Amino acid sequence: MTNTDTAKKLLVIIPRMMQVIASAVKNQQIHVPMIHYRLLRILMEHPMSLSQIAEHLMISKASLSETLNLIVEKGWMEKIQDPSDARRIFLKTTQAGIDQMERTDKEVLEIISARLCELSPEENSIVNEGADIISRVFDSTDSRRFV
């Protein structure tokens, strides 16, 4: 099997997993809109500017601005001014946002875990090892990141 074959499989699997999560949001098994979940997940790593977030998600700043304002109003994120450039604003996850992310992660993990229960212990071990490898390849601290 080639790297391209593996990449093709991942291109099919990842959207399926996201669809399972999106369906759970729609059915109110998960109580946070998918875009809010993604934004909180991104900002859990470190504060970012609106431009950086838009680039990371590959959407326009205008499309993102209203959603970010809603999350700020909920108290899950806060805007902080860049001390070196007063015109530049960063968004940072608040403790309330971290708490919400932990609750949402628990909901998401329950849904994914239920699917993984269908695996044998051997299959589960293989998937776990594969997830470790994929996580290493797509490490969020990697210098090849989008942002």
BAVOBA-734281 format. One record per residue: x, y, z of N, C-alpha, C in turn. Coordinates in Angstrom, 1 decimal, m for minus. Example, Ala and Ser with C-alpha at 12.3 -4.5 7.8 and 13.67 -1.06 7.14 Angstrom:
residues 2
<filum n_c1="13.2" n_c2="m5.7" n_c3="7.8" ca_c1="12.3" ca_c2="m4.5" ca_c3="7.8" c_c1="13.2" c_c2="m3.3" c_c3="7.8"/>
<filum n_c1="12.8" n_c2="m2.2" n_c3="7.1" ca_c1="13.7" ca_c2="m1.1" ca_c3="7.1" c_c1="12.9" c_c2="0.0" c_c3="7.9"/>
This chain:
residues 147
<filum n_c1="0.9" n_c2="m1.2" n_c3="0.0" ca_c1="0.0" ca_c2="0.0" ca_c3="0.0" c_c1="0.9" c_c2="1.2" c_c3="0.0"/>
<filum n_c1="0.5" n_c2="2.2" n_c3="m0.8" ca_c1="1.4" ca_c2="3.4" ca_c3="m0.9" c_c1="0.8" c_c2="4.5" c_c3="0.0"/>
<filum n_c1="1.6" n_c2="5.6" n_c3="0.2" ca_c1="1.2" ca_c2="6.7" ca_c3="1.0" c_c1="m0.1" c_c2="7.3" c_c3="0.4"/>
<filum n_c1="m0.1" n_c2="7.3" n_c3="m1.0" ca_c1="m1.3" ca_c2="7.9" ca_c3="m1.6" c_c1="m2.6" c_c2="7.1" c_c3="m1.3"/>
<filum n_c1="m2.4" n_c2="5.8" n_c3="m1.3" ca_c1="m3.6" ca_c2="4.9" ca_c3="m0.9" c_c1="m4.0" c_c2="5.2" c_c3="0.5"/>
<filum n_c1="m3.1" n_c2="5.3" n_c3="1.4" ca_c1="m3.4" ca_c2="5.7" ca_c3="2.8" c_c1="m4.1" c_c2="7.0" c_c3="2.9"/>
<filum n_c1="m3.5" n_c2="8.0" n_c3="2.2" ca_c1="m4.1" ca_c2="9.4" ca_c3="2.2" c_c1="m5.6" c_c2="9.3" c_c3="1.6"/>
<filum n_c1="m5.8" n_c2="8.5" n_c3="0.6" ca_c1="m7.2" ca_c2="8.4" ca_c3="0.0" c_c1="m8.1" c_c2="7.9" c_c3="1.1"/>
<filum n_c1="m7.7" n_c2="6.9" n_c3="1.8" ca_c1="m8.5" ca_c2="6.3" ca_c3="2.9" c_c1="m8.9" c_c2="7.4" c_c3="3.9"/>
<filum n_c1="m7.8" n_c2="8.1" n_c3="4.3" ca_c1="m8.1" ca_c2="9.2" ca_c3="5.3" c_c1="m9.0" c_c2="10.3" c_c3="4.8"/>
<filum n_c1="m8.9" n_c2="10.6" n_c3="3.5" ca_c1="m9.8" ca_c2="11.6" ca_c3="2.9" c_c1="m11.3" c_c2="11.1" c_c3="2.9"/>
<filum n_c1="m11.5" n_c2="9.8" n_c3="3.0" ca_c1="m12.8" ca_c2="9.3" ca_c3="3.1" c_c1="m13.3" c_c2="9.2" c_c3="4.6"/>
<filum n_c1="m12.4" n_c2="8.7" n_c3="5.4" ca_c1="m12.7" ca_c2="8.5" ca_c3="6.8" c_c1="m12.9" c_c2="9.8" c_c3="7.6"/>
<filum n_c1="m12.1" n_c2="10.8" n_c3="7.5" ca_c1="m12.2" ca_c2="12.0" ca_c3="8.3" c_c1="m13.5" c_c2="12.7" c_c3="8.1"/>
<filum n_c1="m14.0" n_c2="12.9" n_c3="6.8" ca_c1="m15.3" ca_c2="13.5" ca_c3="6.7" c_c1="m16.4" c_c2="12.7" c_c3="7.2"/>
<filum n_c1="m16.3" n_c2="11.4" n_c3="7.2" ca_c1="m17.3" ca_c2="10.5" ca_c3="7.8" c_c1="m17.4" c_c2="10.7" c_c3="9.3"/>
<filum n_c1="m16.2" n_c2="10.8" n_c3="9.9" ca_c1="m16.2" ca_c2="11.0" ca_c3="11.4" c_c1="m16.8" c_c2="12.4" c_c3="11.7"/>
<filum n_c1="m16.5" n_c2="13.4" n_c3="10.9" ca_c1="m17.1" ca_c2="14.7" ca_c3="11.1" c_c1="m18.6" c_c2="14.7" c_c3="10.9"/>
<filum n_c1="m19.0" n_c2="13.9" n_c3="9.9" ca_c1="m20.5" ca_c2="13.8" ca_c3="9.7" c_c1="m21.2" c_c2="13.2" c_c3="10.9"/>
<filum n_c1="m20.6" n_c2="12.1" n_c3="11.5" ca_c1="m21.2" ca_c2="11.5" ca_c3="12.7" c_c1="m21.3" c_c2="12.6" c_c3="13.8"/>
<filum n_c1="m20.3" n_c2="13.4" n_c3="14.0" ca_c1="m20.3" ca_c2="14.4" ca_c3="15.0" c_c1="m21.3" c_c2="15.5" c_c3="14.6"/>
<filum n_c1="m21.4" n_c2="15.9" n_c3="13.4" ca_c1="m22.3" ca_c2="16.9" ca_c3="12.9" c_c1="m23.8" c_c2="16.4" c_c3="13.1"/>
<filum n_c1="m24.0" n_c2="15.1" n_c3="12.8" ca_c1="m25.3" ca_c2="14.5" ca_c3="13.0" c_c1="m25.7" c_c2="14.5" c_c3="14.5"/>
<filum n_c1="m24.7" n_c2="14.3" n_c3="15.4" ca_c1="m25.0" ca_c2="14.3" ca_c3="16.8" c_c1="m25.4" c_c2="15.7" c_c3="17.3"/>
<filum n_c1="m24.7" n_c2="16.7" n_c3="16.7" ca_c1="m25.1" ca_c2="18.1" ca_c3="17.0" c_c1="m26.5" c_c2="18.4" c_c3="16.5"/>
<filum n_c1="m26.9" n_c2="18.0" n_c3="15.3" ca_c1="m28.2" ca_c2="18.2" ca_c3="14.8" c_c1="m29.3" c_c2="17.5" c_c3="15.7"/>
<filum n_c1="m28.9" n_c2="16.3" n_c3="16.2" ca_c1="m29.9" ca_c2="15.5" ca_c3="17.0" c_c1="m29.8" c_c2="15.9" c_c3="18.5"/>
<filum n_c1="m29.0" n_c2="16.9" n_c3="18.7" ca_c1="m28.9" ca_c2="17.5" ca_c3="20.1" c_c1="m28.2" c_c2="16.6" c_c3="21.1"/>
<filum n_c1="m27.4" n_c2="15.6" n_c3="20.6" ca_c1="m26.6" ca_c2="14.8" ca_c3="21.5" c_c1="m25.4" c_c2="15.6" c_c3="21.9"/>
<filum n_c1="m25.0" n_c2="16.6" n_c3="21.1" ca_c1="m23.9" ca_c2="17.5" ca_c3="21.4" c_c1="m24.6" c_c2="18.9" c_c3="21.4"/>
<filum n_c1="m24.3" n_c2="19.7" n_c3="22.4" ca_c1="m25.0" ca_c2="20.9" ca_c3="22.6" c_c1="m24.3" c_c2="22.2" c_c3="22.2"/>
<filum n_c1="m23.3" n_c2="22.0" n_c3="21.3" ca_c1="m22.5" ca_c2="23.2" ca_c3="20.8" c_c1="m22.5" c_c2="23.1" c_c3="19.3"/>
<filum n_c1="m22.8" n_c2="24.1" n_c3="18.6" ca_c1="m22.7" ca_c2="24.1" ca_c3="17.1" c_c1="m21.3" c_c2="23.7" c_c3="16.7"/>
<filum n_c1="m21.2" n_c2="23.0" n_c3="15.6" ca_c1="m19.9" ca_c2="22.5" ca_c3="15.1" c_c1="m18.9" c_c2="23.6" c_c3="14.9"/>
<filum n_c1="m19.3" n_c2="24.7" n_c3="14.4" ca_c1="m18.3" ca_c2="25.8" ca_c3="14.1" c_c1="m17.8" c_c2="26.3" c_c3="15.5"/>
<filum n_c1="m18.6" n_c2="26.4" n_c3="16.5" ca_c1="m18.2" ca_c2="26.8" ca_c3="17.8" c_c1="m17.2" c_c2="25.8" c_c3="18.4"/>
<filum n_c1="m17.5" n_c2="24.5" n_c3="18.2" ca_c1="m16.6" ca_c2="23.4" ca_c3="18.7" c_c1="m15.2" c_c2="23.6" c_c3="18.0"/>
<filum n_c1="m15.2" n_c2="23.8" n_c3="16.7" ca_c1="m14.0" ca_c2="23.9" ca_c3="15.9" c_c1="m13.2" c_c2="25.1" c_c3="16.4"/>
<filum n_c1="m13.9" n_c2="26.2" n_c3="16.6" ca_c1="m13.2" ca_c2="27.4" ca_c3="17.0" c_c1="m12.6" c_c2="27.3" c_c3="18.4"/>
<filum n_c1="m13.3" n_c2="26.7" n_c3="19.3" ca_c1="m12.8" ca_c2="26.4" ca_c3="20.6" c_c1="m11.6" c_c2="25.5" c_c3="20.6"/>
<filum n_c1="m11.7" n_c2="24.5" n_c3="19.8" ca_c1="m10.6" ca_c2="23.5" ca_c3="19.6" c_c1="m9.3" c_c2="24.2" c_c3="19.1"/>
<filum n_c1="m9.5" n_c2="25.0" n_c3="18.1" ca_c1="m8.3" ca_c2="25.7" ca_c3="17.6" c_c1="m7.7" c_c2="26.7" c_c3="18.6"/>
<filum n_c1="m8.6" n_c2="27.4" n_c3="19.3" ca_c1="m8.0" ca_c2="28.4" ca_c3="20.3" c_c1="m7.6" c_c2="27.8" c_c3="21.6"/>
<filum n_c1="m7.9" n_c2="26.5" n_c3="21.8" ca_c1="m7.3" ca_c2="25.9" ca_c3="23.0" c_c1="m5.8" c_c2="25.8" c_c3="22.9"/>
<filum n_c1="m5.3" n_c2="25.7" n_c3="21.7" ca_c1="m3.8" ca_c2="25.6" ca_c3="21.5" c_c1="m3.1" c_c2="26.9" c_c3="21.8"/>
<filum n_c1="m3.6" n_c2="28.0" n_c3="21.3" ca_c1="m3.0" ca_c2="29.3" ca_c3="21.6" c_c1="m3.9" c_c2="30.4" c_c3="21.0"/>
<filum n_c1="m3.8" n_c2="31.6" n_c3="21.6" ca_c1="m4.6" ca_c2="32.7" ca_c3="21.0" c_c1="m4.2" c_c2="33.0" c_c3="19.6"/>
<filum n_c1="m5.2" n_c2="33.5" n_c3="18.8" ca_c1="m5.0" ca_c2="33.8" ca_c3="17.4" c_c1="m5.7" c_c2="35.0" c_c3="17.0"/>
<filum n_c1="m5.3" n_c2="35.7" n_c3="16.0" ca_c1="m6.0" ca_c2="36.8" ca_c3="15.4" c_c1="m7.2" c_c2="36.3" c_c3="14.5"/>
<filum n_c1="m8.1" n_c2="37.2" n_c3="14.2" ca_c1="m9.2" ca_c2="36.9" ca_c3="13.3" c_c1="m8.6" c_c2="36.4" c_c3="12.0"/>
<filum n_c1="m7.6" n_c2="37.0" n_c3="11.5" ca_c1="m7.0" ca_c2="36.7" ca_c3="10.2" c_c1="m6.4" c_c2="35.3" c_c3="10.3"/>
<filum n_c1="m5.7" n_c2="35.0" n_c3="11.4" ca_c1="m5.1" ca_c2="33.6" ca_c3="11.5" c_c1="m6.2" c_c2="32.5" c_c3="11.6"/>
<filum n_c1="m7.2" n_c2="32.8" n_c3="12.3" ca_c1="m8.3" ca_c2="31.8" ca_c3="12.4" c_c1="m9.0" c_c2="31.6" c_c3="11.1"/>
<filum n_c1="m9.3" n_c2="32.7" n_c3="10.4" ca_c1="m9.9" ca_c2="32.6" ca_c3="9.1" c_c1="m9.0" c_c2="31.8" c_c3="8.1"/>
<filum n_c1="m7.7" n_c2="32.1" n_c3="8.2" ca_c1="m6.8" ca_c2="31.3" ca_c3="7.3" c_c1="m6.8" c_c2="29.9" c_c3="7.7"/>
<filum n_c1="m6.8" n_c2="29.6" n_c3="8.9" ca_c1="m6.7" ca_c2="28.2" ca_c3="9.4" c_c1="m8.0" c_c2="27.4" c_c3="9.0"/>
<filum n_c1="m9.1" n_c2="28.1" n_c3="9.0" ca_c1="m10.4" ca_c2="27.4" ca_c3="8.6" c_c1="m10.7" c_c2="27.6" c_c3="7.2"/>
<filum n_c1="m9.9" n_c2="28.4" n_c3="6.5" ca_c1="m10.0" ca_c2="28.7" ca_c3="5.1" c_c1="m11.4" c_c2="29.3" c_c3="4.8"/>
<filum n_c1="m11.8" n_c2="30.2" n_c3="5.6" ca_c1="m13.0" ca_c2="31.0" ca_c3="5.3" c_c1="m12.7" c_c2="32.5" c_c3="5.4"/>
<filum n_c1="m13.7" n_c2="33.3" n_c3="5.0" ca_c1="m13.4" ca_c2="34.7" ca_c3="5.0" c_c1="m13.5" c_c2="35.3" c_c3="6.4"/>
<filum n_c1="m12.8" n_c2="36.4" n_c3="6.7" ca_c1="m12.9" ca_c2="37.0" ca_c3="8.0" c_c1="m14.4" c_c2="37.5" c_c3="8.2"/>
<filum n_c1="m15.0" n_c2="38.0" n_c3="7.2" ca_c1="m16.4" ca_c2="38.4" ca_c3="7.3" c_c1="m17.3" c_c2="37.3" c_c3="7.8"/>
<filum n_c1="m17.2" n_c2="36.1" n_c3="7.2" ca_c1="m18.0" ca_c2="35.0" ca_c3="7.6" c_c1="m17.7" c_c2="34.6" c_c3="9.0"/>
<filum n_c1="m16.5" n_c2="34.7" n_c3="9.4" ca_c1="m16.1" ca_c2="34.3" ca_c3="10.8" c_c1="m16.5" c_c2="35.3" c_c3="11.9"/>
<filum n_c1="m16.5" n_c2="36.5" n_c3="11.6" ca_c1="m16.7" ca_c2="37.6" ca_c3="12.5" c_c1="m17.9" c_c2="37.5" c_c3="13.4"/>
<filum n_c1="m19.1" n_c2="37.2" n_c3="12.8" ca_c1="m20.3" ca_c2="37.1" ca_c3="13.5" c_c1="m20.3" c_c2="35.9" c_c3="14.5"/>
<filum n_c1="m19.8" n_c2="34.8" n_c3="14.0" ca_c1="m19.7" ca_c2="33.6" ca_c3="14.9" c_c1="m18.8" c_c2="33.9" c_c3="16.1"/>
<filum n_c1="m17.6" n_c2="34.5" n_c3="15.8" ca_c1="m16.7" ca_c2="34.8" ca_c3="16.9" c_c1="m17.4" c_c2="35.7" c_c3="17.9"/>
<filum n_c1="m18.1" n_c2="36.7" n_c3="17.5" ca_c1="m18.8" ca_c2="37.6" ca_c3="18.4" c_c1="m19.8" c_c2="36.9" c_c3="19.3"/>
<filum n_c1="m20.5" n_c2="35.9" n_c3="18.7" ca_c1="m21.5" ca_c2="35.1" ca_c3="19.5" c_c1="m20.7" c_c2="34.3" c_c3="20.6"/>
<filum n_c1="m19.6" n_c2="33.8" n_c3="20.2" ca_c1="m18.8" ca_c2="33.0" ca_c3="21.2" c_c1="m18.3" c_c2="33.9" c_c3="22.3"/>
<filum n_c1="m17.9" n_c2="35.1" n_c3="21.9" ca_c1="m17.4" ca_c2="36.1" ca_c3="22.9" c_c1="m18.6" c_c2="36.4" c_c3="23.8"/>
<filum n_c1="m19.7" n_c2="36.7" n_c3="23.3" ca_c1="m20.9" ca_c2="37.0" ca_c3="24.1" c_c1="m21.3" c_c2="35.9" c_c3="25.1"/>
<filum n_c1="m21.0" n_c2="34.6" n_c3="24.7" ca_c1="m21.3" ca_c2="33.5" ca_c3="25.6" c_c1="m20.2" c_c2="33.4" c_c3="26.7"/>
<filum n_c1="m19.2" n_c2="34.2" n_c3="26.5" ca_c1="m18.1" ca_c2="34.2" ca_c3="27.5" c_c1="m17.1" c_c2="33.0" c_c3="27.3"/>
<filum n_c1="m17.1" n_c2="32.4" n_c3="26.2" ca_c1="m16.2" ca_c2="31.3" ca_c3="25.9" c_c1="m14.9" c_c2="31.7" c_c3="25.4"/>
<filum n_c1="m14.8" n_c2="32.9" n_c3="24.8" ca_c1="m13.6" ca_c2="33.5" ca_c3="24.3" c_c1="m13.6" c_c2="35.0" c_c3="24.7"/>
<filum n_c1="m12.4" n_c2="35.5" n_c3="24.8" ca_c1="m12.2" ca_c2="36.9" ca_c3="25.0" c_c1="m11.3" c_c2="37.5" c_c3="24.0"/>
<filum n_c1="m11.5" n_c2="38.8" n_c3="23.7" ca_c1="m10.6" ca_c2="39.5" ca_c3="22.8" c_c1="m9.5" c_c2="40.2" c_c3="23.7"/>
<filum n_c1="m8.3" n_c2="40.0" n_c3="23.2" ca_c1="m7.2" ca_c2="40.7" ca_c3="23.9" c_c1="m6.4" c_c2="41.5" c_c3="22.9"/>
<filum n_c1="m5.9" n_c2="42.6" n_c3="23.3" ca_c1="m5.2" ca_c2="43.5" ca_c3="22.4" c_c1="m3.7" c_c2="43.2" c_c3="22.4"/>
<filum n_c1="m3.2" n_c2="43.2" n_c3="21.2" ca_c1="m1.7" ca_c2="43.0" ca_c3="21.1" c_c1="m1.0" c_c2="44.2" c_c3="21.7"/>
<filum n_c1="m0.1" n_c2="43.9" n_c3="22.7" ca_c1="0.6" ca_c2="45.1" ca_c3="23.3" c_c1="1.5" c_c2="45.8" c_c3="22.4"/>
<filum n_c1="1.9" n_c2="45.1" n_c3="21.3" ca_c1="2.9" ca_c2="45.8" ca_c3="20.4" c_c1="2.1" c_c2="46.5" c_c3="19.2"/>
<filum n_c1="0.8" n_c2="46.2" n_c3="19.1" ca_c1="0.1" ca_c2="46.9" ca_c3="18.0" c_c1="m1.4" c_c2="47.0" c_c3="18.4"/>
<filum n_c1="m1.8" n_c2="48.1" n_c3="18.8" ca_c1="m3.1" ca_c2="48.3" ca_c3="19.4" c_c1="m4.2" c_c2="48.0" c_c3="18.4"/>
<filum n_c1="m3.9" n_c2="48.0" n_c3="17.1" ca_c1="m4.9" ca_c2="47.7" ca_c3="16.1" c_c1="m5.2" c_c2="46.2" c_c3="16.0"/>
<filum n_c1="m4.3" n_c2="45.4" n_c3="16.5" ca_c1="m4.4" ca_c2="43.9" ca_c3="16.3" c_c1="m5.0" c_c2="43.3" c_c3="17.6"/>
<filum n_c1="m6.1" n_c2="42.5" n_c3="17.3" ca_c1="m6.8" ca_c2="41.8" ca_c3="18.4" c_c1="m6.6" c_c2="40.3" c_c3="18.3"/>
<filum n_c1="m6.4" n_c2="39.7" n_c3="19.4" ca_c1="m6.3" ca_c2="38.2" ca_c3="19.4" c_c1="m7.5" c_c2="37.7" c_c3="20.2"/>
<filum n_c1="m7.9" n_c2="36.5" n_c3="19.9" ca_c1="m8.9" ca_c2="35.8" ca_c3="20.6" c_c1="m8.3" c_c2="34.7" c_c3="21.4"/>
<filum n_c1="m8.8" n_c2="34.5" n_c3="22.6" ca_c1="m8.3" ca_c2="33.6" ca_c3="23.6" c_c1="m9.4" c_c2="32.9" c_c3="24.3"/>
<filum n_c1="m9.3" n_c2="31.6" n_c3="24.5" ca_c1="m10.3" ca_c2="30.8" ca_c3="25.2" c_c1="m10.3" c_c2="31.2" c_c3="26.7"/>
<filum n_c1="m11.5" n_c2="31.4" n_c3="27.2" ca_c1="m11.7" ca_c2="31.7" ca_c3="28.6" c_c1="m11.8" c_c2="30.4" c_c3="29.4"/>
<filum n_c1="m11.8" n_c2="30.5" n_c3="30.7" ca_c1="m12.0" ca_c2="29.3" ca_c3="31.5" c_c1="m13.4" c_c2="28.8" c_c3="31.2"/>
<filum n_c1="m14.4" n_c2="29.6" n_c3="31.0" ca_c1="m15.8" ca_c2="29.1" ca_c3="30.7" c_c1="m15.7" c_c2="28.4" c_c3="29.3"/>
<filum n_c1="m14.9" n_c2="28.9" n_c3="28.4" ca_c1="m14.7" ca_c2="28.2" ca_c3="27.1" c_c1="m14.0" c_c2="26.8" c_c3="27.3"/>
<filum n_c1="m13.0" n_c2="26.8" n_c3="28.2" ca_c1="m12.3" ca_c2="25.5" ca_c3="28.4" c_c1="m13.3" c_c2="24.5" c_c3="29.1"/>
<filum n_c1="m14.1" n_c2="25.0" n_c3="30.0" ca_c1="m15.1" ca_c2="24.2" ca_c3="30.7" c_c1="m16.1" c_c2="23.6" c_c3="29.6"/>
<filum n_c1="m16.6" n_c2="24.5" n_c3="28.7" ca_c1="m17.5" ca_c2="24.1" ca_c3="27.7" c_c1="m16.9" c_c2="23.1" c_c3="26.8"/>
<filum n_c1="m15.6" n_c2="23.3" n_c3="26.4" ca_c1="m14.9" ca_c2="22.4" ca_c3="25.6" c_c1="m14.8" c_c2="21.0" c_c3="26.2"/>
<filum n_c1="m14.5" n_c2="21.0" n_c3="27.5" ca_c1="m14.4" ca_c2="19.7" ca_c3="28.2" c_c1="m15.7" c_c2="19.0" c_c3="28.2"/>
<filum n_c1="m16.8" n_c2="19.7" n_c3="28.4" ca_c1="m18.2" ca_c2="19.1" ca_c3="28.4" c_c1="m18.5" c_c2="18.5" c_c3="27.0"/>
<filum n_c1="m18.1" n_c2="19.3" n_c3="26.0" ca_c1="m18.4" ca_c2="18.9" ca_c3="24.6" c_c1="m17.5" c_c2="17.7" c_c3="24.2"/>
<filum n_c1="m16.2" n_c2="17.8" n_c3="24.6" ca_c1="m15.3" ca_c2="16.7" ca_c3="24.3" c_c1="m15.9" c_c2="15.4" c_c3="24.9"/>
<filum n_c1="m16.5" n_c2="15.5" n_c3="26.1" ca_c1="m17.1" ca_c2="14.3" ca_c3="26.7" c_c1="m18.2" c_c2="13.7" c_c3="25.9"/>
<filum n_c1="m19.1" n_c2="14.6" n_c3="25.4" ca_c1="m20.2" ca_c2="14.2" ca_c3="24.5" c_c1="m19.7" c_c2="13.6" c_c3="23.2"/>
<filum n_c1="m18.7" n_c2="14.2" n_c3="22.6" ca_c1="m18.1" ca_c2="13.7" ca_c3="21.4" c_c1="m17.4" c_c2="12.3" c_c3="21.6"/>
<filum n_c1="m16.7" n_c2="12.2" n_c3="22.7" ca_c1="m16.0" ca_c2="11.0" ca_c3="23.0" c_c1="m17.0" c_c2="9.8" c_c3="23.2"/>
<filum n_c1="m18.1" n_c2="10.1" n_c3="23.8" ca_c1="m19.1" ca_c2="9.1" ca_c3="24.0" c_c1="m19.6" c_c2="8.6" c_c3="22.7"/>
<filum n_c1="m19.8" n_c2="9.4" n_c3="21.8" ca_c1="m20.3" ca_c2="9.0" ca_c3="20.4" c_c1="m19.3" c_c2="8.2" c_c3="19.7"/>
<filum n_c1="m18.0" n_c2="8.7" n_c3="19.7" ca_c1="m17.0" ca_c2="8.0" ca_c3="19.0" c_c1="m16.7" c_c2="6.6" c_c3="19.7"/>
<filum n_c1="m16.7" n_c2="6.6" n_c3="21.0" ca_c1="m16.4" ca_c2="5.4" ca_c3="21.8" c_c1="m17.5" c_c2="4.4" c_c3="21.5"/>
<filum n_c1="m18.7" n_c2="4.8" n_c3="21.3" ca_c1="m19.8" ca_c2="3.8" ca_c3="21.0" c_c1="m19.5" c_c2="3.1" c_c3="19.7"/>
<filum n_c1="m19.0" n_c2="3.9" n_c3="18.7" ca_c1="m18.7" ca_c2="3.3" ca_c3="17.4" c_c1="m17.5" c_c2="2.3" c_c3="17.6"/>
<filum n_c1="m16.5" n_c2="2.7" n_c3="18.4" ca_c1="m15.3" ca_c2="1.8" ca_c3="18.6" c_c1="m15.6" c_c2="0.6" c_c3="19.4"/>
<filum n_c1="m16.7" n_c2="0.6" n_c3="20.1" ca_c1="m17.1" ca_c2="m0.6" ca_c3="20.9" c_c1="m17.4" c_c2="m1.8" c_c3="19.9"/>
<filum n_c1="m17.6" n_c2="m1.5" n_c3="18.7" ca_c1="m17.9" ca_c2="m2.6" ca_c3="17.7" c_c1="m16.6" c_c2="m3.3" c_c3="17.3"/>
<filum n_c1="m15.4" n_c2="m2.8" n_c3="17.7" ca_c1="m14.2" ca_c2="m3.4" ca_c3="17.4" c_c1="m13.8" c_c2="m4.5" c_c3="18.4"/>
<filum n_c1="m13.0" n_c2="m5.5" n_c3="17.9" ca_c1="m12.5" ca_c2="m6.5" ca_c3="18.8" c_c1="m11.3" c_c2="m5.8" c_c3="19.6"/>
<filum n_c1="m10.9" n_c2="m6.4" n_c3="20.7" ca_c1="m9.7" ca_c2="m5.8" ca_c3="21.4" c_c1="m8.5" c_c2="m5.6" c_c3="20.5"/>
<filum n_c1="m8.3" n_c2="m6.6" n_c3="19.6" ca_c1="m7.1" ca_c2="m6.5" ca_c3="18.7" c_c1="m7.3" c_c2="m5.4" c_c3="17.7"/>
<filum n_c1="m8.5" n_c2="m5.2" n_c3="17.2" ca_c1="m8.7" ca_c2="m4.1" ca_c3="16.2" c_c1="m8.6" c_c2="m2.8" c_c3="16.9"/>
<filum n_c1="m9.1" n_c2="m2.7" n_c3="18.1" ca_c1="m9.0" ca_c2="m1.5" ca_c3="18.9" c_c1="m7.6" c_c2="m1.1" c_c3="19.2"/>
<filum n_c1="m6.7" n_c2="m2.1" n_c3="19.4" ca_c1="m5.3" ca_c2="m1.8" ca_c3="19.7" c_c1="m4.7" c_c2="m1.3" c_c3="18.4"/>
<filum n_c1="m5.0" n_c2="m1.9" n_c3="17.2" ca_c1="m4.5" ca_c2="m1.4" ca_c3="16.0" c_c1="m4.9" c_c2="0.0" c_c3="15.6"/>
<filum n_c1="m6.2" n_c2="0.3" n_c3="15.9" ca_c1="m6.7" ca_c2="1.7" ca_c3="15.6" c_c1="m6.0" c_c2="2.6" c_c3="16.5"/>
<filum n_c1="m5.8" n_c2="2.3" n_c3="17.8" ca_c1="m5.1" ca_c2="3.1" ca_c3="18.8" c_c1="m3.7" c_c2="3.4" c_c3="18.3"/>
<filum n_c1="m3.0" n_c2="2.4" n_c3="17.9" ca_c1="m1.6" ca_c2="2.6" ca_c3="17.4" c_c1="m1.6" c_c2="3.5" c_c3="16.2"/>
<filum n_c1="m2.6" n_c2="3.3" n_c3="15.3" ca_c1="m2.7" ca_c2="4.1" ca_c3="14.1" c_c1="m3.0" c_c2="5.6" c_c3="14.4"/>
<filum n_c1="m3.9" n_c2="5.8" n_c3="15.4" ca_c1="m4.2" ca_c2="7.1" ca_c3="15.8" c_c1="m3.0" c_c2="7.8" c_c3="16.4"/>
<filum n_c1="m2.2" n_c2="7.1" n_c3="17.1" ca_c1="m0.9" ca_c2="7.7" ca_c3="17.7" c_c1="0.0" c_c2="8.1" c_c3="16.5"/>
<filum n_c1="0.1" n_c2="7.3" n_c3="15.5" ca_c1="1.0" ca_c2="7.6" ca_c3="14.4" c_c1="0.5" c_c2="8.8" c_c3="13.6"/>
<filum n_c1="m0.8" n_c2="8.8" n_c3="13.3" ca_c1="m1.4" ca_c2="9.9" ca_c3="12.6" c_c1="m1.3" c_c2="11.2" c_c3="13.4"/>
<filum n_c1="m1.5" n_c2="11.1" n_c3="14.7" ca_c1="m1.4" ca_c2="12.3" ca_c3="15.5" c_c1="0.1" c_c2="12.8" c_c3="15.4"/>
<filum n_c1="1.0" n_c2="12.0" n_c3="15.4" ca_c1="2.4" ca_c2="12.4" ca_c3="15.3" c_c1="2.7" c_c2="13.1" c_c3="14.0"/>
<filum n_c1="2.2" n_c2="12.5" n_c3="12.9" ca_c1="2.4" ca_c2="13.1" ca_c3="11.6" c_c1="1.7" c_c2="14.5" c_c3="11.4"/>
<filum n_c1="0.6" n_c2="14.6" n_c3="12.1" ca_c1="m0.2" ca_c2="15.9" ca_c3="12.0" c_c1="m0.1" c_c2="16.7" c_c3="13.3"/>
<filum n_c1="1.0" n_c2="16.6" n_c3="14.0" ca_c1="1.2" ca_c2="17.3" ca_c3="15.2" c_c1="1.0" c_c2="18.8" c_c3="15.1"/>
<filum n_c1="0.2" n_c2="19.4" n_c3="16.0" ca_c1="m0.2" ca_c2="20.8" ca_c3="16.0" c_c1="1.0" c_c2="21.7" c_c3="16.2"/>
<filum n_c1="2.1" n_c2="21.2" n_c3="16.7" ca_c1="3.3" ca_c2="22.1" ca_c3="16.9" c_c1="4.2" c_c2="22.1" c_c3="15.6"/>
<filum n_c1="3.8" n_c2="21.3" n_c3="14.6" ca_c1="4.6" ca_c2="21.2" ca_c3="13.4" c_c1="4.7" c_c2="22.5" c_c3="12.7"/>
<filum n_c1="5.9" n_c2="22.8" n_c3="12.2" ca_c1="6.2" ca_c2="24.1" ca_c3="11.6" c_c1="5.5" c_c2="24.2" c_c3="10.2"/>
<filum n_c1="4.9" n_c2="23.1" n_c3="9.7" ca_c1="4.3" ca_c2="23.2" ca_c3="8.4" c_c1="2.8" c_c2="23.5" c_c3="8.5"/>
<filum n_c1="2.3" n_c2="24.0" n_c3="9.7" ca_c1="0.9" ca_c2="24.3" ca_c3="9.9" c_c1="0.5" c_c2="25.4" c_c3="9.0"/>
<filum n_c1="m0.9" n_c2="25.5" n_c3="8.9" ca_c1="m1.5" ca_c2="26.5" ca_c3="8.0" c_c1="m1.2" c_c2="27.9" c_c3="8.5"/>
<filum n_c1="m1.3" n_c2="28.0" n_c3="9.8" ca_c1="m1.2" ca_c2="29.4" ca_c3="10.4" c_c1="0.2" c_c2="29.8" c_c3="10.5"/>
